[in-house]
Structures are given as structure tokens and as C-alpha cells.
Amino acid sequence: MGPVSVARVHIDVMLKDEILDPQGQAIERALPSLGFTGVREVRVGKHIVVDIDDADDLDRRVEAMADRLLANPVIERFSYRVE
Amino acid sequence: MGPVSVARVHIDVMLKDEILDPQGQAIERALPSLGFTGVREVRVGKHIVVDIDDADDLDRRVEAMADRLLANPVIERFSYRVE
């Protein structure tokens, strides 16, 4: 067996659009007083970077991991990209 | 003047590599007991989605916003992409 190749996976976890995001709203309201205008909406989520052994089943493992541990599927949705 | 075009900007804010990330370490330690093996490192940060009026100075505004409000430049670094 050759050396194991390691993939870097970037996972974004955001509240679903229909769920209120108070943290995003707080930022949205703070921006004008700091001189930033023209901001329509701010939403805040998590960005998770995972270094993981690469293999054929990488997508399956990442999706299971996000679904079971990283995101709460009731109120959050996730997306990811492999670097 | 035509209608204002709105850009969607995705900003990632992560702890600098040399700063300890206890939340990432907690996830890292939880994964094997959930059956996920082969994970080398996990780091957790913020993913911020900003809908903002587009203009020539978009980059300057996004960088100033991230630097002054969204990230703590002492311990965090940010990157962004415009959709």
C-alpha cells in the first residue's frame, strides 16, 4: 500500500432560510453605525475544515459526519467542497 | 440610474493556525466513537453570508467589514469570495 492521501474538506453549516438568525441580524444592525451601508441581509453559520484520509467513500463519510455530528438537520443545512 | 445589483459574499473566519481550537478538538475526539475514522484534524470557524449592494468598491468594503466587525485580527484570519 502506498502512502495515505489526505483530503481537506470545507463544510458550511447554515441555519435554514426559514429559521430566524439573531446573530446575523445583530451584525446587520451594527453595520450602518460603523459606516457600512447597502447591506441587505447577514446570515451566520459555521465553517468546518476537516483533514481526512482520502478514499472512494469520502463523500459518503463526509455527508454522514455532517448529518450526524456537525449539523442539526431539523434547523440547519450543510454544503461542502473537497479541496 | 438602473436598479441596484446585489452581490452575495461568503466570508470564512477561522482561528489562526497557531491558536488552539478547542471546539475543533472536541469534534475530532468525538468522531471515532461515532464510527468515523481517518480524521486527522478538525478546525471550526464562522461562515458569514452577506447580501450587499454591488459597486466598484465592493472588495474594499467587504475587507473593512471583515477586519473591523466580523473577525478579530489578533487571533483570526478571514477569506471571502463573491458569488
Backbone of each chain as nested JSON, in Angstrom:
{
  "chains": [
    {"id": "A", "residues": [
      {"number": 1, "name": "MET", "atoms": {"N": [0.827, -1.208, 0.0], "CA": [0.0, 0.0, 0.0], "C": [0.853, 1.246, 0.0]}},
      {"number": 2, "name": "GLY", "atoms": {"N": [0.481, 2.231, -0.827], "CA": [1.202, 3.494, -0.884], "C": [0.846, 4.375, 0.301]}},
      {"number": 3, "name": "PRO", "atoms": {"N": [1.413, 5.56, 0.366], "CA": [1.074, 6.465, 1.465], "C": [-0.391, 6.903, 1.354]}},
      {"number": 4, "name": "VAL", "atoms": {"N": [-1.002, 7.159, 2.508], "CA": [-2.393, 7.606, 2.53], "C": [-2.459, 9.062, 2.082]}},
      {"number": 5, "name": "SER", "atoms": {"N": [-3.377, 9.37, 1.189], "CA": [-3.55, 10.759, 0.792], "C": [-4.621, 11.394, 1.668]}},
      {"number": 6, "name": "VAL", "atoms": {"N": [-4.372, 12.62, 2.087], "CA": [-5.298, 13.303, 2.991], "C": [-6.039, 14.408, 2.236]}},
      {"number": 7, "name": "ALA", "atoms": {"N": [-7.359, 14.393, 2.333], "CA": [-8.183, 15.42, 1.681], "C": [-8.563, 16.489, 2.692]}},
      {"number": 8, "name": "ARG", "atoms": {"N": [-8.61, 17.723, 2.237], "CA": [-9.123, 18.805, 3.096], "C": [-10.546, 19.126, 2.641]}},
      {"number": 9, "name": "VAL", "atoms": {"N": [-11.486, 18.951, 3.573], "CA": [-12.9, 19.164, 3.246], "C": [-13.394, 20.41, 3.987]}},
      {"number": 10, "name": "HIS", "atoms": {"N": [-14.049, 21.309, 3.241], "CA": [-14.631, 22.527, 3.833], "C": [-16.14, 22.344, 3.911]}},
      {"number": 11, "name": "ILE", "atoms": {"N": [-16.674, 22.351, 5.119], "CA": [-18.107, 22.146, 5.323], "C": [-18.724, 23.442, 5.869]}},
      {"number": 12, "name": "ASP", "atoms": {"N": [-19.769, 23.918, 5.212], "CA": [-20.504, 25.084, 5.715], "C": [-21.826, 24.619, 6.291]}},
      {"number": 13, "name": "VAL", "atoms": {"N": [-22.111, 25.053, 7.502], "CA": [-23.385, 24.714, 8.142], "C": [-24.125, 26.023, 8.409]}},
      {"number": 14, "name": "MET", "atoms": {"N": [-25.298, 26.161, 7.817], "CA": [-26.083, 27.395, 7.98], "C": [-27.469, 27.049, 8.497]}},
      {"number": 15, "name": "LEU", "atoms": {"N": [-28.066, 27.981, 9.238], "CA": [-29.475, 27.827, 9.589], "C": [-30.294, 27.824, 8.31]}},
      {"number": 16, "name": "LYS", "atoms": {"N": [-31.346, 27.022, 8.271], "CA": [-32.235, 27.041, 7.105], "C": [-32.816, 28.443, 6.938]}},
      {"number": 17, "name": "ASP", "atoms": {"N": [-33.159, 28.799, 5.699], "CA": [-33.626, 30.159, 5.408], "C": [-34.843, 30.567, 6.247]}},
      {"number": 18, "name": "GLU", "atoms": {"N": [-35.68, 29.603, 6.569], "CA": [-36.913, 29.943, 7.287], "C": [-36.691, 30.047, 8.802]}},
      {"number": 19, "name": "ILE", "atoms": {"N": [-35.476, 29.766, 9.258], "CA": [-35.177, 29.858, 10.696], "C": [-34.549, 31.227, 10.992]}},
      {"number": 20, "name": "LEU", "atoms": {"N": [-35.06, 31.884, 12.012], "CA": [-34.559, 33.198, 12.422], "C": [-33.087, 33.105, 12.83]}},
      {"number": 21, "name": "ASP", "atoms": {"N": [-32.298, 34.088, 12.413], "CA": [-30.866, 34.081, 12.724], "C": [-30.518, 35.355, 13.494]}},
      {"number": 22, "name": "PRO", "atoms": {"N": [-30.654, 35.335, 14.824], "CA": [-30.44, 36.55, 15.617], "C": [-29.01, 37.091, 15.529]}},
      {"number": 23, "name": "GLN", "atoms": {"N": [-28.03, 36.186, 15.398], "CA": [-26.633, 36.641, 15.311], "C": [-26.421, 37.44, 14.025]}},
      {"number": 24, "name": "GLY", "atoms": {"N": [-26.986, 36.935, 12.934], "CA": [-26.896, 37.658, 11.667], "C": [-27.597, 39.002, 11.74]}},
      {"number": 25, "name": "GLN", "atoms": {"N": [-28.758, 39.021, 12.369], "CA": [-29.498, 40.277, 12.499], "C": [-28.741, 41.294, 13.339]}},
      {"number": 26, "name": "ALA", "atoms": {"N": [-28.058, 40.829, 14.374], "CA": [-27.287, 41.74, 15.228], "C": [-26.165, 42.401, 14.422]}},
      {"number": 27, "name": "ILE", "atoms": {"N": [-25.492, 41.605, 13.6], "CA": [-24.426, 42.155, 12.751], "C": [-25.018, 43.158, 11.755]}},
      {"number": 28, "name": "GLU", "atoms": {"N": [-26.146, 42.754, 11.153], "CA": [-26.83, 43.606, 10.181], "C": [-27.14, 44.982, 10.779]}},
      {"number": 29, "name": "ARG", "atoms": {"N": [-27.601, 44.984, 12.008], "CA": [-27.977, 46.241, 12.652], "C": [-26.765, 47.053, 13.081]}},
      {"number": 30, "name": "ALA", "atoms": {"N": [-25.639, 46.374, 13.337], "CA": [-24.436, 47.101, 13.797], "C": [-23.715, 47.778, 12.638]}},
      {"number": 31, "name": "LEU", "atoms": {"N": [-23.885, 47.278, 11.433], "CA": [-23.084, 47.756, 10.299], "C": [-23.294, 49.244, 9.962]}},
      {"number": 32, "name": "PRO", "atoms": {"N": [-24.536, 49.732, 9.852], "CA": [-24.693, 51.147, 9.475], "C": [-23.977, 52.104, 10.428]}},
      {"number": 33, "name": "SER", "atoms": {"N": [-24.028, 51.818, 11.737], "CA": [-23.397, 52.73, 12.687], "C": [-21.873, 52.684, 12.589]}},
      {"number": 34, "name": "LEU", "atoms": {"N": [-21.362, 51.666, 11.936], "CA": [-19.907, 51.6, 11.688], "C": [-19.571, 52.153, 10.302]}},
      {"number": 35, "name": "GLY", "atoms": {"N": [-20.568, 52.679, 9.63], "CA": [-20.304, 53.31, 8.332], "C": [-20.49, 52.394, 7.132]}},
      {"number": 36, "name": "PHE", "atoms": {"N": [-20.984, 51.183, 7.369], "CA": [-21.192, 50.257, 6.248], "C": [-22.65, 50.284, 5.824]}},
      {"number": 37, "name": "THR", "atoms": {"N": [-22.898, 50.795, 4.645], "CA": [-24.269, 50.88, 4.158], "C": [-24.466, 49.881, 3.016]}},
      {"number": 38, "name": "GLY", "atoms": {"N": [-25.713, 49.709, 2.618], "CA": [-26.011, 48.859, 1.465], "C": [-26.039, 47.378, 1.781]}},
      {"number": 39, "name": "VAL", "atoms": {"N": [-26.003, 47.017, 3.064], "CA": [-26.073, 45.596, 3.409], "C": [-27.537, 45.193, 3.544]}},
      {"number": 40, "name": "ARG", "atoms": {"N": [-27.955, 44.193, 2.778], "CA": [-29.354, 43.781, 2.762], "C": [-29.64, 42.71, 3.805]}},
      {"number": 41, "name": "GLU", "atoms": {"N": [-28.759, 41.737, 3.908], "CA": [-29.001, 40.651, 4.862], "C": [-27.673, 40.008, 5.257]}},
      {"number": 42, "name": "VAL", "atoms": {"N": [-27.593, 39.565, 6.513], "CA": [-26.414, 38.851, 7.01], "C": [-26.898, 37.567, 7.663]}},
      {"number": 43, "name": "ARG", "atoms": {"N": [-26.282, 36.46, 7.319], "CA": [-26.586, 35.192, 7.994], "C": [-25.275, 34.571, 8.45]}},
      {"number": 44, "name": "VAL", "atoms": {"N": [-25.284, 34.015, 9.652], "CA": [-24.051, 33.499, 10.242], "C": [-24.171, 32.001, 10.474]}},
      {"number": 45, "name": "GLY", "atoms": {"N": [-23.177, 31.267, 10.046], "CA": [-23.152, 29.83, 10.283], "C": [-21.756, 29.383, 10.667]}},
      {"number": 46, "name": "LYS", "atoms": {"N": [-21.512, 28.095, 10.532], "CA": [-20.203, 27.533, 10.884], "C": [-19.439, 27.138, 9.631]}},
      {"number": 47, "name": "HIS", "atoms": {"N": [-18.133, 27.305, 9.695], "CA": [-17.256, 26.799, 8.639], "C": [-16.327, 25.795, 9.298]}},
      {"number": 48, "name": "ILE", "atoms": {"N": [-16.379, 24.554, 8.856], "CA": [-15.607, 23.49, 9.496], "C": [-14.64, 22.909, 8.481]}},
      {"number": 49, "name": "VAL", "atoms": {"N": [-13.364, 22.876, 8.849], "CA": [-12.343, 22.331, 7.959], "C": [-11.887, 20.993, 8.531]}},
      {"number": 50, "name": "VAL", "atoms": {"N": [-12.026, 19.94, 7.741], "CA": [-11.696, 18.59, 8.199], "C": [-10.607, 18.014, 7.3]}},
      {"number": 51, "name": "ASP", "atoms": {"N": [-9.504, 17.631, 7.908], "CA": [-8.471, 16.894, 7.172], "C": [-8.729, 15.411, 7.405]}},
      {"number": 52, "name": "ILE", "atoms": {"N": [-8.954, 14.668, 6.329], "CA": [-9.414, 13.288, 6.462], "C": [-8.763, 12.418, 5.393]}},
      {"number": 53, "name": "ASP", "atoms": {"N": [-8.469, 11.17, 5.782], "CA": [-7.871, 10.237, 4.825], "C": [-8.783, 10.105, 3.603]}},
      {"number": 54, "name": "ASP", "atoms": {"N": [-8.201, 10.265, 2.444], "CA": [-8.983, 10.185, 1.212], "C": [-9.245, 8.715, 0.861]}},
      {"number": 55, "name": "ALA", "atoms": {"N": [-10.401, 8.45, 0.281], "CA": [-10.746, 7.098, -0.191], "C": [-11.988, 7.232, -1.044]}},
      {"number": 56, "name": "ASP", "atoms": {"N": [-12.354, 6.146, -1.706], "CA": [-13.512, 6.175, -2.608], "C": [-14.794, 6.625, -1.921]}},
      {"number": 57, "name": "ASP", "atoms": {"N": [-14.899, 6.284, -0.627], "CA": [-16.154, 6.586, 0.062], "C": [-16.109, 7.931, 0.788]}},
      {"number": 58, "name": "LEU", "atoms": {"N": [-15.229, 8.844, 0.34], "CA": [-15.077, 10.129, 1.032], "C": [-16.402, 10.889, 1.125]}},
      {"number": 59, "name": "ASP", "atoms": {"N": [-17.116, 11.001, 0.016], "CA": [-18.386, 11.753, 0.032], "C": [-19.368, 11.167, 1.041]}},
      {"number": 60, "name": "ARG", "atoms": {"N": [-19.479, 9.859, 1.02], "CA": [-20.409, 9.204, 1.944], "C": [-20.025, 9.51, 3.393]}},
      {"number": 61, "name": "ARG", "atoms": {"N": [-18.71, 9.43, 3.698], "CA": [-18.269, 9.674, 5.068], "C": [-18.489, 11.126, 5.489]}},
      {"number": 62, "name": "VAL", "atoms": {"N": [-18.189, 12.058, 4.584], "CA": [-18.355, 13.476, 4.921], "C": [-19.829, 13.798, 5.148]}},
      {"number": 63, "name": "GLU", "atoms": {"N": [-20.696, 13.271, 4.276], "CA": [-22.123, 13.556, 4.423], "C": [-22.684, 12.969, 5.722]}},
      {"number": 64, "name": "ALA", "atoms": {"N": [-22.256, 11.773, 6.063], "CA": [-22.737, 11.151, 7.299], "C": [-22.258, 11.941, 8.515]}},
      {"number": 65, "name": "MET", "atoms": {"N": [-21.015, 12.364, 8.472], "CA": [-20.408, 13.141, 9.555], "C": [-21.151, 14.473, 9.747]}},
      {"number": 66, "name": "ALA", "atoms": {"N": [-21.406, 15.165, 8.65], "CA": [-22.101, 16.451, 8.721], "C": [-23.514, 16.242, 9.243]}},
      {"number": 67, "name": "ASP", "atoms": {"N": [-24.16, 15.208, 8.756], "CA": [-25.554, 14.963, 9.109], "C": [-25.722, 14.524, 10.555]}},
      {"number": 68, "name": "ARG", "atoms": {"N": [-24.759, 13.748, 11.047], "CA": [-24.923, 13.171, 12.384], "C": [-24.269, 13.988, 13.49]}},
      {"number": 69, "name": "LEU", "atoms": {"N": [-23.2, 14.723, 13.156], "CA": [-22.462, 15.401, 14.229], "C": [-22.376, 16.913, 14.047]}},
      {"number": 70, "name": "LEU", "atoms": {"N": [-22.196, 17.364, 12.815], "CA": [-21.854, 18.78, 12.625], "C": [-23.078, 19.676, 12.459]}},
      {"number": 71, "name": "ALA", "atoms": {"N": [-24.11, 19.172, 11.809], "CA": [-25.307, 19.981, 11.589], "C": [-26.491, 19.364, 12.313]}},
      {"number": 72, "name": "ASN", "atoms": {"N": [-27.444, 20.189, 12.665], "CA": [-28.72, 19.716, 13.185], "C": [-29.719, 19.775, 12.038]}},
      {"number": 73, "name": "PRO", "atoms": {"N": [-30.037, 18.619, 11.438], "CA": [-30.828, 18.621, 10.196], "C": [-32.225, 19.229, 10.352]}},
      {"number": 74, "name": "VAL", "atoms": {"N": [-32.692, 19.386, 11.585], "CA": [-34.012, 19.98, 11.784], "C": [-33.998, 21.47, 11.432]}},
      {"number": 75, "name": "ILE", "atoms": {"N": [-32.919, 22.165, 11.824], "CA": [-32.904, 23.616, 11.612], "C": [-31.749, 24.076, 10.728]}},
      {"number": 76, "name": "GLU", "atoms": {"N": [-30.828, 23.158, 10.393], "CA": [-29.646, 23.579, 9.623], "C": [-29.511, 22.774, 8.327]}},
      {"number": 77, "name": "ARG", "atoms": {"N": [-28.805, 23.362, 7.381], "CA": [-28.448, 22.634, 6.167], "C": [-26.933, 22.775, 5.992]}},
      {"number": 78, "name": "PHE", "atoms": {"N": [-26.331, 21.813, 5.32], "CA": [-24.881, 21.905, 5.127], "C": [-24.538, 21.743, 3.656]}},
      {"number": 79, "name": "SER", "atoms": {"N": [-23.375, 22.26, 3.297], "CA": [-22.815, 22.032, 1.971], "C": [-21.317, 21.842, 2.176]}},
      {"number": 80, "name": "TYR", "atoms": {"N": [-20.659, 21.215, 1.236], "CA": [-19.221, 21.018, 1.417], "C": [-18.511, 20.964, 0.075]}},
      {"number": 81, "name": "ARG", "atoms": {"N": [-17.228, 21.211, 0.133], "CA": [-16.385, 21.03, -1.048], "C": [-15.072, 20.408, -0.605]}},
      {"number": 82, "name": "VAL", "atoms": {"N": [-14.533, 19.553, -1.465], "CA": [-13.274, 18.879, -1.182], "C": [-12.169, 19.649, -1.892]}},
      {"number": 83, "name": "GLU", "atoms": {"N": [-11.127, 20.015, -1.152], "CA": [-10.02, 20.795, -1.724], "C": [-9.013, 19.877, -2.376]}}
    ]},
    {"id": "B", "residues": [
      {"number": 1, "name": "MET", "atoms": {"N": [-30.256, 56.218, -13.203], "CA": [-29.601, 55.082, -12.528], "C": [-30.429, 53.809, -12.68]}},
      {"number": 2, "name": "GLY", "atoms": {"N": [-29.813, 52.713, -13.034], "CA": [-30.514, 51.44, -13.166], "C": [-30.756, 50.834, -11.789]}},
      {"number": 3, "name": "PRO", "atoms": {"N": [-31.365, 49.664, -11.755], "CA": [-31.59, 49.012, -10.466], "C": [-30.255, 48.619, -9.831]}},
      {"number": 4, "name": "VAL", "atoms": {"N": [-30.235, 48.626, -8.516], "CA": [-29.01, 48.254, -7.791], "C": [-28.822, 46.744, -7.879]}},
      {"number": 5, "name": "SER", "atoms": {"N": [-27.613, 46.309, -8.197], "CA": [-27.349, 44.871, -8.211], "C": [-26.791, 44.46, -6.839]}},
      {"number": 6, "name": "VAL", "atoms": {"N": [-27.246, 43.322, -6.358], "CA": [-26.845, 42.866, -5.018], "C": [-25.893, 41.685, -5.157]}},
      {"number": 7, "name": "ALA", "atoms": {"N": [-24.754, 41.772, -4.493], "CA": [-23.773, 40.679, -4.51], "C": [-23.934, 39.835, -3.249]}},
      {"number": 8, "name": "ARG", "atoms": {"N": [-23.754, 38.541, -3.394], "CA": [-23.719, 37.663, -2.217], "C": [-22.249, 37.325, -1.924]}},
      {"number": 9, "name": "VAL", "atoms": {"N": [-21.806, 37.705, -0.729], "CA": [-20.408, 37.494, -0.354], "C": [-20.346, 36.432, 0.742]}},
      {"number": 10, "name": "HIS", "atoms": {"N": [-19.466, 35.453, 0.552], "CA": [-19.268, 34.394, 1.553], "C": [-17.942, 34.649, 2.255]}},
      {"number": 11, "name": "ILE", "atoms": {"N": [-18.004, 34.896, 3.555], "CA": [-16.795, 35.205, 4.327], "C": [-16.536, 34.065, 5.313]}},
      {"number": 12, "name": "ASP", "atoms": {"N": [-15.338, 33.518, 5.292], "CA": [-14.955, 32.497, 6.276], "C": [-14.0, 33.125, 7.276]}},
      {"number": 13, "name": "VAL", "atoms": {"N": [-14.292, 32.934, 8.548], "CA": [-13.421, 33.446, 9.61], "C": [-12.929, 32.252, 10.417]}},
      {"number": 14, "name": "MET", "atoms": {"N": [-11.618, 32.046, 10.44], "CA": [-11.043, 30.901, 11.155], "C": [-10.012, 31.398, 12.162]}},
      {"number": 15, "name": "LEU", "atoms": {"N": [-9.856, 30.655, 13.245], "CA": [-8.744, 30.932, 14.148], "C": [-7.443, 30.731, 13.386]}},
      {"number": 16, "name": "LYS", "atoms": {"N": [-6.451, 31.57, 13.66], "CA": [-5.137, 31.374, 13.036], "C": [-4.603, 29.994, 13.406]}},
      {"number": 17, "name": "ASP", "atoms": {"N": [-3.764, 29.443, 12.534], "CA": [-3.283, 28.069, 12.735], "C": [-2.597, 27.874, 14.092]}},
      {"number": 18, "name": "GLU", "atoms": {"N": [-1.927, 28.923, 14.566], "CA": [-1.163, 28.768, 15.804], "C": [-2.033, 28.94, 17.058]}},
      {"number": 19, "name": "ILE", "atoms": {"N": [-3.306, 29.236, 16.874], "CA": [-4.218, 29.406, 18.011], "C": [-4.974, 28.097, 18.25]}},
      {"number": 20, "name": "LEU", "atoms": {"N": [-4.987, 27.662, 19.509], "CA": [-5.676, 26.425, 19.886], "C": [-7.175, 26.525, 19.583]}},
      {"number": 21, "name": "ASP", "atoms": {"N": [-7.742, 25.463, 19.037], "CA": [-9.165, 25.456, 18.681], "C": [-9.87, 24.332, 19.433]}},
      {"number": 22, "name": "PRO", "atoms": {"N": [-10.333, 24.603, 20.667], "CA": [-10.927, 23.55, 21.495], "C": [-12.194, 22.948, 20.884]}},
      {"number": 23, "name": "GLN", "atoms": {"N": [-12.981, 23.759, 20.18], "CA": [-14.21, 23.233, 19.572], "C": [-13.877, 22.199, 18.484]}},
      {"number": 24, "name": "GLY", "atoms": {"N": [-12.866, 22.514, 17.683], "CA": [-12.416, 21.568, 16.668], "C": [-11.876, 20.292, 17.295]}},
      {"number": 25, "name": "GLN", "atoms": {"N": [-11.115, 20.451, 18.375], "CA": [-10.552, 19.275, 19.052], "C": [-11.645, 18.395, 19.64]}},
      {"number": 26, "name": "ALA", "atoms": {"N": [-12.711, 19.022, 20.157], "CA": [-13.816, 18.244, 20.733], "C": [-14.492, 17.397, 19.655]}},
      {"number": 27, "name": "ILE", "atoms": {"N": [-14.697, 17.997, 18.489], "CA": [-15.304, 17.248, 17.379], "C": [-14.374, 16.104, 16.958]}},
      {"number": 28, "name": "GLU", "atoms": {"N": [-13.093, 16.432, 16.853], "CA": [-12.075, 15.448, 16.453], "C": [-12.118, 14.222, 17.372]}},
      {"number": 29, "name": "ARG", "atoms": {"N": [-12.25, 14.479, 18.662], "CA": [-12.259, 13.385, 19.638], "C": [-13.567, 12.614, 19.629]}},
      {"number": 30, "name": "ALA", "atoms": {"N": [-14.671, 13.274, 19.225], "CA": [-15.977, 12.597, 19.229], "C": [-16.131, 11.668, 18.03]}},
      {"number": 31, "name": "LEU", "atoms": {"N": [-15.425, 11.951, 16.95], "CA": [-15.667, 11.229, 15.698], "C": [-15.402, 9.724, 15.77]}},
      {"number": 32, "name": "PRO", "atoms": {"N": [-14.263, 9.279, 16.322], "CA": [-14.02, 7.822, 16.323], "C": [-15.105, 7.038, 17.038]}},
      {"number": 33, "name": "SER", "atoms": {"N": [-15.625, 7.555, 18.143], "CA": [-16.653, 6.814, 18.876], "C": [-17.976, 6.773, 18.103]}},
      {"number": 34, "name": "LEU", "atoms": {"N": [-18.109, 7.637, 17.103], "CA": [-19.291, 7.584, 16.235], "C": [-19.024, 6.761, 14.972]}},
      {"number": 35, "name": "GLY", "atoms": {"N": [-17.838, 6.15, 14.925], "CA": [-17.53, 5.28, 13.794], "C": [-16.799, 5.965, 12.653]}},
      {"number": 36, "name": "PHE", "atoms": {"N": [-16.414, 7.231, 12.84], "CA": [-15.692, 7.923, 11.777], "C": [-14.193, 7.888, 12.059]}},
      {"number": 37, "name": "THR", "atoms": {"N": [-13.478, 7.189, 11.225], "CA": [-12.035, 7.08, 11.417], "C": [-11.306, 7.848, 10.316]}},
      {"number": 38, "name": "GLY", "atoms": {"N": [-10.011, 7.987, 10.488], "CA": [-9.2, 8.605, 9.442], "C": [-9.242, 10.121, 9.455]}},
      {"number": 39, "name": "VAL", "atoms": {"N": [-9.827, 10.731, 10.49], "CA": [-9.849, 12.192, 10.558], "C": [-8.579, 12.678, 11.257]}},
      {"number": 40, "name": "ARG", "atoms": {"N": [-7.82, 13.526, 10.574], "CA": [-6.543, 13.993, 11.092], "C": [-6.688, 15.253, 11.938]}},
      {"number": 41, "name": "GLU", "atoms": {"N": [-7.5, 16.199, 11.456], "CA": [-7.647, 17.448, 12.201], "C": [-8.981, 18.094, 11.841]}},
      {"number": 42, "name": "VAL", "atoms": {"N": [-9.585, 18.752, 12.831], "CA": [-10.826, 19.497, 12.601], "C": [-10.626, 20.903, 13.156]}},
      {"number": 43, "name": "ARG", "atoms": {"N": [-10.981, 21.91, 12.367], "CA": [-10.963, 23.298, 12.871], "C": [-12.315, 23.927, 12.564]}},
      {"number": 44, "name": "VAL", "atoms": {"N": [-12.808, 24.681, 13.526], "CA": [-14.145, 25.249, 13.398], "C": [-14.069, 26.769, 13.376]}},
      {"number": 45, "name": "GLY", "atoms": {"N": [-14.743, 27.371, 12.423], "CA": [-14.808, 28.827, 12.346], "C": [-16.205, 29.271, 11.981]}},
      {"number": 46, "name": "LYS", "atoms": {"N": [-16.314, 30.506, 11.514], "CA": [-17.615, 31.06, 11.137], "C": [-17.715, 31.182, 9.626]}},
      {"number": 47, "name": "HIS", "atoms": {"N": [-18.935, 30.968, 9.134], "CA": [-19.235, 31.221, 7.728], "C": [-20.314, 32.291, 7.713]}},
      {"number": 48, "name": "ILE", "atoms": {"N": [-20.011, 33.428, 7.116], "CA": [-20.937, 34.567, 7.139], "C": [-21.339, 34.9, 5.703]}},
      {"number": 49, "name": "VAL", "atoms": {"N": [-22.625, 34.928, 5.459], "CA": [-23.132, 35.251, 4.126], "C": [-23.733, 36.649, 4.18]}},
      {"number": 50, "name": "VAL", "atoms": {"N": [-23.202, 37.548, 3.354], "CA": [-23.646, 38.94, 3.36], "C": [-24.205, 39.284, 1.979]}},
      {"number": 51, "name": "ASP", "atoms": {"N": [-25.451, 39.743, 1.943], "CA": [-26.024, 40.286, 0.705], "C": [-25.826, 41.786, 0.75]}},
      {"number": 52, "name": "ILE", "atoms": {"N": [-25.112, 42.328, -0.226], "CA": [-24.695, 43.726, -0.163], "C": [-24.771, 44.348, -1.552]}},
      {"number": 53, "name": "ASP", "atoms": {"N": [-25.161, 45.625, -1.59], "CA": [-25.228, 46.338, -2.868], "C": [-23.86, 46.282, -3.551]}},
      {"number": 54, "name": "ASP", "atoms": {"N": [-23.886, 45.897, -4.795], "CA": [-22.631, 45.77, -5.542], "C": [-22.175, 47.156, -6.009]}},
      {"number": 55, "name": "ALA", "atoms": {"N": [-20.877, 47.358, -6.062], "CA": [-20.299, 48.606, -6.577], "C": [-18.813, 48.367, -6.764]}},
      {"number": 56, "name": "ASP", "atoms": {"N": [-18.147, 49.335, -7.381], "CA": [-16.72, 49.186, -7.673], "C": [-15.886, 48.933, -6.414]}},
      {"number": 57, "name": "ASP", "atoms": {"N": [-16.346, 49.503, -5.28], "CA": [-15.532, 49.389, -4.063], "C": [-15.96, 48.202, -3.198]}},
      {"number": 58, "name": "LEU", "atoms": {"N": [-16.583, 47.194, -3.814], "CA": [-17.087, 46.053, -3.03], "C": [-15.978, 45.38, -2.222]}},
      {"number": 59, "name": "ASP", "atoms": {"N": [-14.84, 45.106, -2.867], "CA": [-13.752, 44.43, -2.153], "C": [-13.293, 45.233, -0.941]}},
      {"number": 60, "name": "ARG", "atoms": {"N": [-13.135, 46.527, -1.149], "CA": [-12.671, 47.378, -0.056], "C": [-13.673, 47.334, 1.101]}},
      {"number": 61, "name": "ARG", "atoms": {"N": [-14.971, 47.415, 0.785], "CA": [-15.991, 47.401, 1.836], "C": [-16.041, 46.068, 2.566]}},
      {"number": 62, "name": "VAL", "atoms": {"N": [-15.938, 44.973, 1.815], "CA": [-16.001, 43.65, 2.45], "C": [-14.784, 43.437, 3.351]}},
      {"number": 63, "name": "GLU", "atoms": {"N": [-13.619, 43.835, 2.876], "CA": [-12.413, 43.652, 3.696], "C": [-12.461, 44.495, 4.97]}},
      {"number": 64, "name": "ALA", "atoms": {"N": [-12.946, 45.714, 4.853], "CA": [-13.039, 46.581, 6.037], "C": [-14.043, 46.009, 7.041]}},
      {"number": 65, "name": "MET", "atoms": {"N": [-15.16, 45.524, 6.529], "CA": [-16.205, 44.941, 7.362], "C": [-15.695, 43.703, 8.105]}},
      {"number": 66, "name": "ALA", "atoms": {"N": [-15.005, 42.839, 7.384], "CA": [-14.468, 41.617, 7.999], "C": [-13.419, 41.975, 9.038]}},
      {"number": 67, "name": "ASP", "atoms": {"N": [-12.588, 42.937, 8.704], "CA": [-11.483, 43.303, 9.575], "C": [-11.957, 44.012, 10.838]}},
      {"number": 68, "name": "ARG", "atoms": {"N": [-13.007, 44.815, 10.722], "CA": [-13.436, 45.643, 11.857], "C": [-14.545, 45.024, 12.678]}},
      {"number": 69, "name": "LEU", "atoms": {"N": [-15.36, 44.178, 12.061], "CA": [-16.528, 43.68, 12.805], "C": [-16.601, 42.162, 12.888]}},
      {"number": 70, "name": "LEU", "atoms": {"N": [-16.238, 41.484, 11.81], "CA": [-16.526, 40.044, 11.751], "C": [-15.4, 39.185, 12.303]}},
      {"number": 71, "name": "ALA", "atoms": {"N": [-14.16, 39.616, 12.11], "CA": [-13.025, 38.822, 12.583], "C": [-12.252, 39.619, 13.631]}},
      {"number": 72, "name": "ASN", "atoms": {"N": [-11.594, 38.906, 14.519], "CA": [-10.658, 39.531, 15.452], "C": [-9.262, 39.3, 14.888]}},
      {"number": 73, "name": "PRO", "atoms": {"N": [-8.657, 40.332, 14.3], "CA": [-7.401, 40.123, 13.555], "C": [-6.236, 39.628, 14.418]}},
      {"number": 74, "name": "VAL", "atoms": {"N": [-6.377, 39.728, 15.733], "CA": [-5.298, 39.24, 16.605], "C": [-5.232, 37.715, 16.571]}},
      {"number": 75, "name": "ILE", "atoms": {"N": [-6.395, 37.063, 16.57], "CA": [-6.393, 35.599, 16.651], "C": [-7.052, 34.918, 15.449]}},
      {"number": 76, "name": "GLU", "atoms": {"N": [-7.689, 35.71, 14.577], "CA": [-8.41, 35.109, 13.457], "C": [-7.921, 35.65, 12.114]}},
      {"number": 77, "name": "ARG", "atoms": {"N": [-8.167, 34.862, 11.081], "CA": [-7.916, 35.342, 9.722], "C": [-9.211, 35.103, 8.93]}},
      {"number": 78, "name": "PHE", "atoms": {"N": [-9.41, 35.897, 7.888], "CA": [-10.621, 35.698, 7.097], "C": [-10.283, 35.561, 5.621]}},
      {"number": 79, "name": "SER", "atoms": {"N": [-11.183, 34.946, 4.891], "CA": [-11.081, 34.899, 3.434], "C": [-12.511, 35.049, 2.927]}},
      {"number": 80, "name": "TYR", "atoms": {"N": [-12.664, 35.457, 1.683], "CA": [-14.018, 35.627, 1.17], "C": [-14.064, 35.39, -0.328]}},
      {"number": 81, "name": "ARG", "atoms": {"N": [-15.26, 35.108, -0.799], "CA": [-15.478, 35.028, -2.241], "C": [-16.829, 35.663, -2.549]}},
      {"number": 82, "name": "VAL", "atoms": {"N": [-16.882, 36.313, -3.702], "CA": [-18.121, 36.96, -4.138], "C": [-18.82, 36.026, -5.104]}},
      {"number": 83, "name": "GLU", "atoms": {"N": [-20.116, 35.778, -4.832], "CA": [-20.886, 34.846, -5.672], "C": [-21.453, 35.583, -6.88]}}
    ]}
  ]
}
